[in-house]
């Protein structure tokens, strides 16, 4: 399901409940994009650190 179809589905669902909503694209796009970028960078950094610690542990234990 593409973004346009999702927006239409949500709008129809809200209208069926007697609610009206407008969708404006791009609001907080930069901020949200930065949050996602920071999250995935932190995730990659954490996995890299865990792998490094695991490899160091294996070296110490003679594996």
SEMI-605288 format. One record per residue (C-alpha): x, y, z. Coordinates in nm, 3 decimals. Layout:
BEGIN
+---------+---------+---------+
|       X |       Y |       Z |
+---------+---------+---------+
|       X |       Y |       Z |
...
+---------+---------+---------+
END
This chain:
BEGIN
+---------+---------+---------+
|       X |       Y |       Z |
+---------+---------+---------+
|   0.000 |   0.000 |   0.000 |
|   0.155 |   0.330 |  -0.101 |
|   0.144 |   0.655 |   0.097 |
|  -0.139 |   0.808 |  -0.107 |
|  -0.357 |   0.499 |  -0.057 |
|  -0.286 |   0.502 |   0.318 |
|  -0.380 |   0.871 |   0.343 |
|  -0.706 |   0.806 |   0.157 |
|  -0.787 |   0.508 |   0.380 |
|  -0.726 |   0.706 |   0.699 |
|  -0.932 |   0.998 |   0.567 |
|  -1.223 |   0.767 |   0.477 |
|  -1.205 |   0.598 |   0.818 |
|  -1.213 |   0.934 |   0.997 |
|  -1.499 |   1.057 |   0.780 |
|  -1.699 |   0.741 |   0.854 |
|  -1.663 |   0.829 |   1.223 |
|  -1.790 |   1.180 |   1.158 |
|  -1.445 |   1.335 |   1.193 |
|  -1.268 |   1.561 |   0.946 |
|  -0.894 |   1.587 |   0.913 |
|  -0.649 |   1.750 |   0.678 |
|  -0.316 |   1.593 |   0.592 |
|  -0.025 |   1.826 |   0.533 |
|   0.294 |   1.666 |   0.408 |
|   0.638 |   1.779 |   0.516 |
|   0.546 |   1.903 |   0.863 |
|   0.841 |   1.822 |   1.091 |
|   0.996 |   1.618 |   0.808 |
|   1.349 |   1.742 |   0.881 |
|   1.316 |   1.686 |   1.256 |
|   1.167 |   1.338 |   1.212 |
|   1.434 |   1.250 |   0.960 |
|   1.704 |   1.353 |   1.205 |
|   1.547 |   1.144 |   1.483 |
|   1.551 |   0.838 |   1.256 |
|   1.908 |   0.906 |   1.143 |
|   2.027 |   0.943 |   1.503 |
|   1.842 |   0.629 |   1.612 |
|   1.989 |   0.406 |   1.342 |
|   2.339 |   0.549 |   1.390 |
|   2.318 |   0.472 |   1.763 |
|   2.193 |   0.122 |   1.681 |
|   2.485 |   0.061 |   1.442 |
|   2.733 |   0.201 |   1.696 |
|   2.592 |  -0.021 |   1.973 |
|   2.608 |  -0.334 |   1.756 |
|   2.964 |  -0.248 |   1.653 |
|   3.067 |  -0.203 |   2.019 |
|   2.898 |  -0.530 |   2.118 |
|   3.079 |  -0.715 |   1.838 |
|   3.411 |  -0.561 |   1.940 |
|   3.355 |  -0.661 |   2.304 |
|   3.254 |  -1.013 |   2.200 |
|   3.565 |  -1.052 |   1.984 |
|   3.787 |  -0.917 |   2.264 |
|   3.627 |  -1.162 |   2.507 |
|   3.690 |  -1.451 |   2.267 |
|   4.056 |  -1.345 |   2.235 |
|   4.098 |  -1.340 |   2.615 |
|   3.929 |  -1.677 |   2.656 |
|   4.142 |  -1.834 |   2.383 |
|   3.866 |  -1.897 |   2.132 |
+---------+---------+---------+
END
